[in-house]
Amino acid sequence: MKRILTIHTGGTISMKEDKQTGSVAPGEKNPLDQWHEEAKQVADITVIPFFHLPSPHITPENMFELSSFINEK
């Protein structure tokens, strides 16, 4: 069985629209979790919520931290 590591950093995929105000903010639930449950049938999947940040808020320091984490794995 294949092994897949999914690292969630927030960003656009985690945004959710407030239907009343039209504003967009990070959602509480990771939308990749739905995919994760289906994909478990064909691969051993590990999902790590590394950041919960909108893309414009990710700094070079965050990217370095993520890079270091990936290199460890």
C-alpha positions in Angstrom: 0.0 0.0 0.0 1.3 3.5 -0.9 2.1 6.0 1.9 1.0 9.6 1.5 1.8 12.5 3.9 -0.5 15.5 3.5 0.5 18.7 5.3 -2.3 21.2 5.7 -1.1 24.8 6.0 -4.5 26.6 5.7 -4.6 28.9 2.7 -7.4 29.2 0.2 -8.6 25.6 0.5 -9.4 26.1 4.2 -11.4 29.4 3.7 -15.1 29.5 4.2 -17.4 32.3 3.2 -19.8 33.9 5.8 -23.0 34.0 3.7 -24.4 36.9 5.7 -21.5 39.3 5.4 -19.6 37.9 2.4 -16.4 37.9 4.3 -14.0 35.0 4.0 -12.0 33.5 6.8 -10.2 30.2 7.6 -12.8 27.5 8.4 -12.6 25.3 11.5 -12.7 22.0 9.6 -10.0 20.9 7.2 -11.8 20.2 3.9 -9.1 17.6 3.0 -10.5 15.4 5.8 -13.3 14.3 3.5 -10.9 13.3 0.8 -8.7 11.6 3.4 -11.4 9.2 4.5 -12.1 8.1 0.9 -8.4 7.8 0.0 -7.7 5.5 3.0 -9.1 2.7 0.9 -6.1 2.9 -1.5 -3.2 4.3 0.6 -1.9 4.8 4.1 -2.5 8.5 4.6 -1.2 10.8 7.4 -2.7 14.3 7.6 -0.8 16.9 9.6 -2.4 20.3 10.3 0.9 22.2 10.3 -0.4 25.8 10.0 -3.9 27.3 10.0 -3.0 30.5 8.2 -4.4 32.3 5.2 -1.8 32.2 2.4 -0.9 36.0 2.7 0.0 35.5 6.3 2.6 32.8 5.7 6.0 34.3 6.2 9.5 33.2 5.0 10.1 32.0 8.5 7.0 29.8 8.3 8.2 28.4 5.0 11.6 27.6 6.5 9.9 25.8 9.4 7.7 23.8 7.0 10.8 23.0 4.9 12.6 21.7 8.0 9.6 19.6 9.0 9.4 18.1 5.5 13.1 17.3 5.5 12.7 15.5 8.9 9.9 13.3 7.5 
